[in-house]
Amino acid sequence: MNRQRAKEIAQSPDMKYVTYNGNQVYIQHVNDAQTARVFAINDPENEFDAQLEKLNEKL
């Protein structure tokens, strides 16, 4: 996923279907050009930094 799209999703009031390694995640914010702070939908207490290139939006 490109950085701009990740930022748009993070700022959107609507929930978007985004996956990281096959798990649905919520993008909290974009850290820099290569990572974003996310958490798995089924484990919101476990935040981590994900590589933007491994984030996939399901349309």
C-alpha positions in Angstrom: 0.0 0.0 0.0 1.3 3.4 -0.7 1.9 5.9 2.0 -0.8 8.4 0.9 -3.5 5.7 0.8 -2.6 4.5 4.2 -2.9 8.1 5.6 -6.3 8.4 3.9 -7.5 5.2 5.5 -6.1 6.2 8.9 -8.0 9.5 8.8 -11.2 8.1 7.4 -14.2 7.9 9.7 -15.3 4.7 7.8 -13.8 1.3 8.6 -11.8 0.0 5.7 -10.9 -3.7 5.2 -7.1 -3.8 5.4 -5.0 -6.9 6.0 -1.5 -7.5 7.2 -0.2 -11.1 6.8 -3.7 -12.3 6.3 -5.2 -10.7 9.5 -7.5 -7.7 9.4 -6.0 -4.6 11.0 -6.9 -1.1 11.9 -4.4 1.6 10.8 -4.0 4.1 13.6 -1.5 6.4 11.9 1.4 6.4 9.4 4.8 6.6 11.1 7.1 7.4 8.2 7.6 6.5 4.5 7.7 2.7 5.3 5.6 1.9 8.4 2.3 2.4 10.0 1.0 1.9 13.5 -1.7 -0.8 13.5 -3.5 -3.3 15.6 -5.3 -6.5 14.7 -9.1 -6.1 14.8 -9.4 -9.2 17.0 -6.5 -8.1 19.3 -6.8 -4.3 19.8 -4.4 -4.3 22.8 -1.5 -5.5 20.7 -0.3 -2.5 18.6 2.7 -2.9 16.3 4.4 -1.2 13.4 3.6 -2.8 10.0 5.5 -2.4 6.7 3.3 -0.4 4.4 4.2 -2.7 1.5 2.6 -5.6 3.4 -0.7 -3.8 4.0 -3.5 -4.7 1.6 -6.8 -3.0 1.2 -9.7 -5.3 0.2 -12.1 -3.5 -2.1 
